[in-house]
Amino acid sequence: MQAENFSMARRAFDAGDYNGALHHLQTHISSIGNVDEPIATLLGQTLLQLGLPREAGEFFEMAAEADETQAFRSHREAAFAYFRTDDTDKALLNAMKAFRLGSDPELTFVLISLLVKTNETQLVDQLKFRLLESDDPKHLDLAFELIGADRWDARTLLLMRKLRHHRPDDTVIRNAVLTLAREFCDYDTIDEEERRLPPAEWLRPHLLMQETPHDNVHWCIDEAANRLALNSQTIQPIQKGATGRHRRKRKHSWGEKIRVGYLSSDFFPSHATMRLLGDVLRRHDQSRFEIVLFCTTPARLVDDPVRLAARSSWGEIVDLNGLDDAEAAAKIRARNIDILVDLKGHTAHSRVSILNHGPAPVQLTWLGFPGSVIDIDLDYVIGDRFVLPDTSKPFYQEKFCRLPESYQPNDPTARVLPPASNRAEWGLPEDRFVFSSFNASAKISRETVDLWACILRETPNSVLWVMCKTAEMEANLRKRFAERGVDPNRMIATAGVPYGEHIARVQLADLALDTFPCNGHTTTSDMLWAGLPVLAKRGQHFASRVSESLLNAIGLPELIAETDDDFVKLGITLARNPDRIATLRAHLAEQRFRAPLFDSERFCRHLESAFETMASRARNGEEPDHFDVTALPSRDGPFTA
């Protein structure tokens, strides 16, 4: 009879008669006086179906105690039952007990959800990538919430590809897949996206408007299309009453000195921006200019004596951390700043939307973002005739302020002179021509690899030395070269190293190859400083014209190819002509302290001339307009760093 009651309970449960199952189980328990694992488990399952998850959880816990061999299943079911209630503690306890014994995607999801709820961030970080073992959209959504678009972990690309499968029409996910694929040089994924949607269709406004401006300029050379990329976390809507015309007409007290404020989160010595800008800040004429740095740099990056000493030489620093945009703008306005210079644009950790609160009569962007900083209240963008030709004017909301030689400053005091080094230390062959690239992985486009491969096929005694931050990037590059008929072993991968070591090693190459359509920026000037010639190609938007600007400023316009074919031909020619390479290197060594590129004092005087023109127009009630800064007379000899 006892066995019959349990069998009847099982049959009733399987038939969906949960009240009947409960009745037979209660009868069975009354007759035997105890609850073993099978009975406790069936009771838990029955109570769940009757909408009693808390009571169900208690019986699943009882089942775990009754039979240790079934503890994983029982604790798992108890965790799931309590998860449906507000008893987080019991749910988490059982989930942890089950997880110690085994795992499956649903248990992982429940456990991580509970850890998030209880703010166990360290455990969440340890476990979150386990969610990628599942294909359940619910699990992947949680993974997306926790992981986001971490550009340095290849598992993030796997997550986005899985989400792409479940959300084929989600343009945000599509754009994230492409962004991550570029970071890891995953050309197969980019090819797959091309098969889904032909490249010509990538310029549809609804797709562009879901892409960040920073991602967009890495692949799109259409300046009209660049303006449509709007999905930036840095953008807050322009405030009513603070648009440019109203801001410029607001009463402002001008002083004898021009008060210039720089806004950035990069005010620490090791950041690439400060390797460019630091000495310019130090060289401002304090009799004519008052310099204030409005800083959103995290405290952890500036809390040691060396960094603090460097920062103190750049100007007065005003901390904006902890303030929202309106509060930060009010603090800037209280300093009566005449010209506010945003140094970030639409890049990571930017606070550029502070400018939409109109803190200064003149507002401009420079250096951080290679393009128009859309949706921000700006008067000017600083560039030069190479990165901002007249043909680009229709595609910018800002008026052009063009410096005479290059838009990019360079701090000769921040870069050490390259010390002696040898190829053996870096695993480079002594008897072969070494091409190199130390640009960010996202800049190494399919077009770039194809052009490099063309050069390598015609120069069999050469190798390509590439900085690879991840194993996935290295593997993908080797695969692409093999597909283009180049022995993948001719690619020599190298990791990132501290800056001093980096400058020492880059001179070991014979010729750096630029990337397209997004050039090396600080990287290109690093190469030129180290005495390494850079082969570049003329571009069609700001990001693809930077190397042209820098090469002209160092006196090497002959290294700028007009077309893809010219780039390949020139690369082959230079690899076959060591005397010409020697001449180029000698030129760089001679011009390091003569040419405008690294002349920060000269650059500062040009920049100050630009500020004076901007301030004069604003002071006289004139609207911003395009203007070019006149170059100072050429130097007769070397400058002093």
N, C-alpha and C positions, 0 to 999 in steps of 0.2 A: 504493500500500500504506500509506504514511504517513497519508494522509487517511482511508483505510479504517479504520485502527486507532483514530483519534480518533472517527470516526463510530460504530464499534462500542462504544467506551467510553461515548459519549453515550447510545446505545440501552440499554446495560446499566444505566447509572445511572438512566435514566427508568423502566426496568422494575424497579428496586429491587435489582438484582444488583450490589451495591457492590464485592464482591470481584472480580467479572468486570470491572467498570469499571476498578478499580485495575490489574488485569493488563494490559488493553488500553492504558492510559495509560503504564504502565512500558515496554511494548513500543514504543509510539510514541516515547517519549523516547529510548529506546536507539537507535532508528533515525535520529532527527534530531539528537540531541546537544545540544539546548537546550530551554528551557521558555519559551514565549511566554504572553501573558496568558490566552487561552482555555484552554490546557492547565493553567496554574497555578490558575486559578479552578475548573476541574472537579476537579482534584486536591484542592483545599481542600474543596470540597463533598463529595467522596467520603470523604475522611478524617474529616470531621465525622460522616457517617452511620456510619462504622465505629468511632465513639467515640474518636477521636484528635484532640481540639480543638487541642492545642498544635501538632501537626504541621500541622494544617489552617491555623492562623494563620500559620505560616511561609510556606506557599504563597500565601495571600492577600496577604501583604506582598510576595512575589515578583511577584504579578500587578500590584500597584500600581506597582512599579518598571518593569515591562515595558511598561505602557501608561498614560501619564498621563491620557489621556482617560477612563479607567475608574477613576481613583484614588479617587474618592468611594466607589464601590461596593466596591472592593477593601479599602480601609482600614476601611470599615464592617464588612465581613464578618470581617476580621482582628480587629477589636475584639470582635465578638460571640463569635468562637472563643476568644480569650484570656479573655474574661469568664467562660467556663465552666471555666477553670483557676484556679490560684492565682497566675498571672502578672499581677498588677495593673498593673505598670509598662508592659508591652507593650500590655495592653488599653487603658489610659488614653492612651498615646501614639497608638495608632491611632484611638481615638475622637476625640481632639482633632484629628488630621489630617483625619479625615472631616468633623468638624463645621465646620472652616474652609471646606470646599468645599460643604457643603449640610447638610440636616438632615431628619429624619423622626421621628415619635414614638418608635419603638423605639431609635433612636440616641440621642435625648435622654435616654431612660430609662437606657440603659446608661452614658452619660457621667456623668449626675448620680449614679447609684449608685456609680460609681467615685470620683467627687469626694467623696462622703460617706465612703467607705471610707478615703480618704487625708486626711480632715479638711481639705479645701480649702473651708472654710466661706464665704469671700468669693465664690468662684466659684459655689458652690451657691446662695447668696442671689441672685446675678445671674441664674441660669438656672432656678430652681425653678418659676417660673410658666409656663415653656415646656411643662411636663408637662400643662398644662390644654388643650393643643392636641389631646390624645388622648382617646379614649373607652374605652381599654383599662383595665379595672378594676385591673390590676396597676400601671399607670402612675399612676392616680388615687390608689391606696393610698399610693404613695411621696409623691405631692404632699401628701396629708393628713398624713403623718408629718412632712414638712418645713415645711409652711405652717401646719398647725393651723387654728385658727379666728380668724385675724387680722381683727378687727372693722373695721379702717380701710382695707381693700383690697377693692374690689368683686369682684375676681377670685376671692376666697375663696368668695363666694356661688356663683359659677359652678361652682367645684369641688364644693361641697356639693350643688348641684343635680344634677350629673353622678353623684356617689356615690349620691344618693337614687334615681336611676334604676336603678342596679345593685344597690342594697340596699334595696328597698322596705319591708322589715320591720325595718330597723335604727333603733331609736328614738333612739339617740345622734345619728345623721346627721339624722334628722327634726328633732330639737330644734335642732341646729346650723343647719339651713336656716332655721328660724323665727327664731332669734336673729339671724342675719345679715340676714335680710329686714327685721327691725325696725330694725336699725342703718342700713340704706340706704333705709328707708321704701318697700321693695319690696312694695307692697300686692298686686300681681298674684300674687306667689309665695305670700303668706299666703292669698289667696283660693283659689289652687290647692290648698293644703294643706287648706283647709276643704272643698273638693269631695272630696278623698280621704277625709277623716275629719271628720264633723260636729263642730262645737265642743263639743257636750255630751260627746262621746267623749274629748275632750282631757283630761278629768279622771280618766281611768282611772289607777289607782295605778301600773301598770307603766310608763306614759308619764311620769308625774310624777316617779317615782323615778330616772329617767334625766336629769332636768333640774336645772340649778343653781338654788339658792334665789334668787339675784340675778336670773336670767332670769325665773323664775316670777312674781315680784311685779310684773314689768312688764306682765303681761297677766291674771293670775289674781287675782280679788278675793275668792275663797273662802278664808277663813282656815284652814278645816280642810284644804283641798287644799294650801295653802301649806306646811303641815307635812310633806307627803309628798315635796317636792322635796329630794332627798338627794345628787344627783351634784355634790358640791363637792370640788375638789382641796384645799381647806383642812381637810377633816375627816379626822382620824385617830380610830380607835375609842377610846372611853373606856377608860382603863386600869383593870383590876381593882384594887380597893383604893383607888381615887382617886375614887370616886363621891362626890356631894355630902355625904351624911350622914357617911361616914367621914372625909372631908376636914375637915368642920366640927368633928368631935370630936377631931381631932388636937391634941396639946398645942401651945399657941402662947403666946409671950411678948408681952403687950400693954404698950405704953409710955404715957407721959403724952400724947404726940402720936399722932394717927392717921396711920399710914403708908399713903399712897395711891400705888399704881403704875398708870401708864397704859401700855398696850401698843399700839403702832401702827408701821406702816411709812411714815406720812405726816408725820413730824416735820420738815418743811421749810416755810419761810414761804409759798411760792407755792401750796401745796396748799389746796384748798377747805376741808378740815377745819380747818386752822390759821387760816383767815380767820374761822372760827366760834369756835374754842376758845382761841386764843393768849392773849387778855387774861384769860380766866378762870384759866388756869394762872398768869399773873403775879399775879393778885389773891388767890390762896389765902393764908389767914391762917397765916403761918409760926410763930406762937406756938402754934397748935393742930394744924397739919398739916405733915407731911413729905412732899414730893412727889418722886417718882422716875419718870422717863420711860424705859421699856424699849423700846429703839429697834431696829427692823429696817429702817430707811431705808437705801437704797443709799448708799455713801460719795460717789458722784459727785454726789448731790443736796445734799450738805451741806458741800462742801469749799471754799467761798469765805468770806471774812471776814464779809460781810453776813449770810449764812445762819448762820454760826457764832455771831455776836453775837445774832441773834434767838433761836436755840435756847438759848443760855445763860440767857436771861431766863425761860424756861419752867419750869426746875427742873433737878435733877441728871439727867444722861442716862447710861444704862447700855446699852452696845452689845450686842445679842444676835446680830449677824450672824455666820455661820459655826458657830452652835450648832444641834444638832438640838433637837426639842421637849423631850426629857427633860433635856438639858443646860441649855436655856434656863429650864425650870421650876426646876431646881436652883439656878440663879443668882438667880432671883427669890426663891425660898424662903430663900436665904442672906441676903437683905436684910430678912428678917422683915416682909414687907409684910402689912398688915392687910386692905386692900381692893385688889383688882386689877381695873382697868377695861379691858376690851377695847374698842377704838375702831374695829374693822374688821368684825367679824362675818364673814358669808360674802361677802366682796368680794375684788377682785384684790389679790394680794400679802399676804393675811392670814396671820397665824400664830396664829389663834385656837385651834387644837388644842393649843397649849401648855397651855391651861387644863385639858385632860383629864388632866394630870399633877398637878393639885391644888396649885399653888404658894401659894395664899393661903386663909385661912379664909373670906373673903367674895370672891366672884367675880361680876362683872356685865358686861353689854354695854350699849353706848350709842353713839349717833350714827352709826356706820358703816353699819349694815344696818337697813332699815326693816321689821323683823319679828322673829319668834322665831328665835333662832340655834340651830337644831336640832342634836342630837347632840353638844352641847358642855356640859360640866359648869358650869352657871351658876346663881346664886341669884336674880339680879334682872335686869330690863331697865328702863332709865330712859326714861320717856315723859312724857306729860301726859294730861289728861282727854279731849283731842280725838283724839290718835293711838292711845291705849290706853283706850277706854271699857270699862266693866264687861262689856259683851257680848263682848269679846275675850278675857276671862280663860280660858275653857275651851280656847282654841286656843294657849296659850303654856305652855311648860314652866317659864318664869321667873316669879317673882313680880313684880308691878308696883310700881315706885317712880315715883310721878307727881309731877312738879314742878308748881308752882301756875299758871304762866303759859304757858310753852312748853318743850318738851324741848330745843329748839335754842338753843344759845348763839350770840352774835354778837359779834365783836370790832370795836368802833367805831374802834379805832386802826389796824386793818389795811385798812380801806376809806377811801380818800380821799373827801373831799366832791366831788360831781360838778362839774367845771369847766364853764364855759360852752362850748357847742357849737352847731352849726347844722346844719339838715337837708341843706343843699346839699353839705356835706362827705361825707355818707353816701348821696347819691343818692336822698334822700327828697323827695317833693313837699311844698311849703309849704302848699298849699291843700286838702289831703285829710286825713281822719282816719286815723291810723296805728295799727293793731293790731300787736302784736309777739309773738314767741316766741323766747327764747334757750335753750330747754331742749334736752337731748340728743336726738339723732334717735330713739333707741330708745323714747323716751317719747311720740313723736308717733304715736299709734295711729290705726287707721282710724276709731274712734269720735271721736277728737279732731278729725281732719280734717273729718269729716262735720258736727260741731257748728260748727267754724270756718266751713265753707262756708255753713251756714245763716245765720250772722250776715252774712257778706260779701254774700250774695245780696240781703239786705234793707237793706244800707247801701252803695249803689252809689258813693258818694263816698269810699270807704275803700280802703286797701291793707293788706296783711299783710306785715310785715317779719320774716323768718325767718333764723335763723343756720343755714347749711348747711355742713357740714364737707367734703362731697364733691359732685362734679358729679352723681353718680348719685342722691344724696338729693334734690338740687334738681330733677332731671328727673322723678323719681318723684312728688314733691309736686305739681309743675305738672300732670302728667298726671292725678293724682287730682282736683285742683281742677277741671280741665277736664271731667272725667267727672261732677262734681257741679254743673255749670252755672255755674262761676266762671271768668272770663277768667284764664288762667294768668299773664298779664302783670301782674295785680294783686298777685302775690306778688313781693316784692323780696327777693332773697337777699343775705345778707351773710356774710362769713367770720369765723372766730374771730380775735380780736386780743388783744394784751396787756391785762392786767386793768385798768390805769388808763384806757386808751382805751375799754375795754368799758363801764366805769361811766359814762364821759362820754357815750357814745353812747346808752345805753338810755333816758335821760331824754327823748330826742327823740321817742319814741313817745307816743301818747296813752293807750293801755291795753294791758297785757300779758294774753294769753290763756293760761290754764294748760293742762296736759296731763293725760290720763286713760288708764288708771287709775293711772299713776305720775306724781305731781305734780312740779313743780319743788321742789327742796329748798333747797340753797344758792342756786340760781338765783332762787327766789322772794324770799328775803331780800335778794339783790343788787338786785332790781328795787325793792323797797320802800325800801331805803336810798337808791337813786338818785332817789326821789320818783315812781316810776312805779306807779300803781295796778295791781293784779293781780286779774283776774276768775277765780274758782275755783268748784269744785263739791264738795259734801259727798261723801266717799268711804266705802268699806266695808272697807278694810284700812289698815294703817299707812301704806303708801306713797301711798295716795290721800287721806289725811287731813292731810298735812303742811301744805299751804297754808292749810287751815282753822285750824290751830294758829297759824301765823305771822300771819295776818290778824287773828285775835283778839288776839294779843299787841301789835299795833300799833294796835288800836282800830278796825278796819274789818270787823266781822262782816257788814255789809250787802253785801259783795262775795262772799259765799259762797252760791252758788245751791243749792237743795235738789235740783233735778232737771235733766235735760237741757234740757227746755223752758224752765225758769227761767233756765238759763245763757244760752240763745240770746236770750230776751226781754230779759234784763238787758244783754247785750252790745249789742243793737240800741238799747235805750233810752239807754245811756251814749254811744254814738256819735252820737246825735241831740241830745245835751244837753251842750254844751261847758261850761256853767256848773257842772254837776254834776262834770264832770271836773276843773275848776279847783278846786272845793271839796275834792275828794279829794286833789289834789296839795298843796293848802295844808295839809291835815291831816297828810299825810306829812312835809312840811317842818317843821311845828310839833312833831310827836311824835318826830322822829328822835332827839332827846336828852331825851325825857321818858317815852315809853312803855317797857314792859318789854323789848320785842323786842331792842333794842340796848344795854340796860343790863347790861353784863357784870359790874359790881360786885354788883348786886342778884342776878343769876343765880348768881354764885359763892356768895353767902351761902345761897341756897336749896339749891344742890348740896352745900355743906358740911353743912347741916342733914340732908340725905339720908344723907350718909356717917356722920354721928354716930348716926343711928337704926340704920343697918345694923351699925355697930361695936358699939353697945350691945346689940343683940339677940344678936350672935355672942358677945360677951364674957359674956353671961348664960346662954349655952347654949340660947338660943331658936332654933327653926327660922326660916328666912326666911318672911316673910308680906307680903301686899300692904299698902302704906301710901301715904298722900298727904302731901306736904310742905305745911305751912301757909305761906301767903304773908306776907311782911313788909308793914307798913303802906305804903300808896301814897305815892309821893314828892309833896312839895308843889311842887317846881320841877324844873328840868332837872338831869340828872346830868352829871358831868364825865368825858369820855373819857380 
